[in-house]
Amino acid sequence: MTKIKITVMKRFSPEDVFGHEYKTPTGIVVEKCDFEDGQEWISESREMPEGFCWWAWADLTRSVNILRFGGNYKHWAEDGIIYDTCSDGVRPVCFKIERIDD
């Protein structure tokens, strides 16, 4: 099965999104996602990579599967690469998703 590499390109803070600190209704200050810029995972099956966020995985699954089954977004990036995001509207994360052809 085709391997897929997922790389964190950039994490955004609530300050990046709203221009100021963001607190939950209970008063908890929301920080950036726990991922680190440049962090990488390899997906070798249809399963979520260990240590990956289930919310982000749900958002990226479509792009991962497009690449896994040989598809491309020809107008967005070179063949075998898709850029996609986690839909967390308070602290989104941008990812680079790459097909690894053996």
C-alpha positions as CSV (number, residue, x, y, z in Angstrom):
1,M,0.0,0.0,0.0
2,T,1.2,3.5,-0.8
3,K,2.7,5.4,2.1
4,I,1.6,9.0,2.9
5,K,3.7,11.6,4.7
6,I,1.9,14.3,6.7
7,T,3.9,17.4,7.7
8,V,2.8,20.3,9.9
9,M,3.5,23.4,7.8
10,K,2.2,26.0,10.2
11,R,0.1,26.3,13.3
12,F,-2.0,29.4,13.9
13,S,-2.9,30.8,17.3
14,P,-6.2,32.3,18.3
15,E,-4.4,35.7,18.2
16,D,-3.6,35.0,14.5
17,V,-7.3,34.3,13.8
18,F,-9.0,36.9,16.0
19,G,-6.3,39.5,16.7
20,H,-6.5,38.9,20.4
21,E,-6.5,36.2,23.1
22,Y,-9.4,33.7,22.9
23,K,-11.1,32.2,26.0
24,T,-13.6,29.5,26.2
25,P,-17.0,30.3,27.8
26,T,-15.6,28.9,31.0
27,G,-12.6,31.3,30.9
28,I,-9.9,28.9,29.8
29,V,-7.3,30.6,27.5
30,V,-6.9,28.7,24.2
31,E,-3.4,28.2,23.0
32,K,-2.0,26.9,19.6
33,C,-2.5,23.3,18.7
34,D,-0.1,20.9,20.5
35,F,1.5,19.9,17.2
36,E,4.9,21.4,16.3
37,D,5.7,23.1,13.0
38,G,7.7,20.6,10.9
39,Q,6.4,17.6,12.8
40,E,5.9,14.5,10.6
41,W,3.9,11.3,10.5
42,I,3.9,8.4,8.0
43,S,0.6,6.7,7.3
44,E,1.1,3.2,5.9
45,S,-2.5,2.0,6.1
46,R,-6.0,3.6,6.2
47,E,-5.5,4.0,10.0
48,M,-4.7,7.3,11.7
49,P,-1.0,7.6,12.5
50,E,-0.1,7.1,16.1
51,G,0.0,10.4,18.0
52,F,-2.1,12.2,15.4
53,C,-5.2,14.3,16.3
54,W,-8.5,12.6,15.5
55,W,-10.1,16.0,14.5
56,A,-7.3,16.8,12.1
57,W,-7.4,13.2,10.7
58,A,-11.1,13.5,10.0
59,D,-10.4,16.7,8.0
60,L,-7.4,15.3,6.1
61,T,-8.8,11.8,5.3
62,R,-10.2,12.9,1.9
63,S,-6.8,14.3,0.8
64,V,-4.9,11.3,2.2
65,N,-7.1,8.9,0.2
66,I,-6.9,10.9,-3.0
67,L,-3.1,10.6,-2.9
68,R,-3.2,7.0,-1.6
69,F,-5.2,5.9,-4.7
70,G,-3.1,7.9,-7.2
71,G,-5.0,11.1,-7.5
72,N,-3.6,14.7,-7.6
73,Y,-4.8,18.3,-7.4
74,K,-3.1,19.4,-10.6
75,H,-3.8,23.1,-10.1
76,W,-2.7,23.4,-6.5
77,A,0.6,21.6,-6.2
78,E,2.9,19.2,-8.0
79,D,1.8,15.6,-8.5
80,G,1.8,13.6,-5.3
81,I,1.4,16.6,-2.9
82,I,-1.7,18.2,-1.4
83,Y,-1.9,21.1,1.1
84,D,-4.8,20.9,3.5
85,T,-5.9,22.2,6.9
86,C,-7.5,21.1,10.1
87,S,-10.8,22.9,10.4
88,D,-10.4,24.0,14.0
89,G,-11.6,27.6,13.6
90,V,-9.9,28.9,16.7
91,R,-6.4,27.4,16.1
92,P,-6.1,25.9,12.6
93,V,-3.2,24.0,11.3
94,C,-1.9,23.8,7.7
95,F,-0.5,20.4,6.5
96,K,1.6,19.2,3.5
97,I,0.4,15.7,2.5
98,E,2.8,13.7,0.2
99,R,2.5,10.4,-1.5
100,I,5.6,8.3,-1.1
101,D,6.1,6.1,-4.1
102,D,8.3,3.1,-3.3
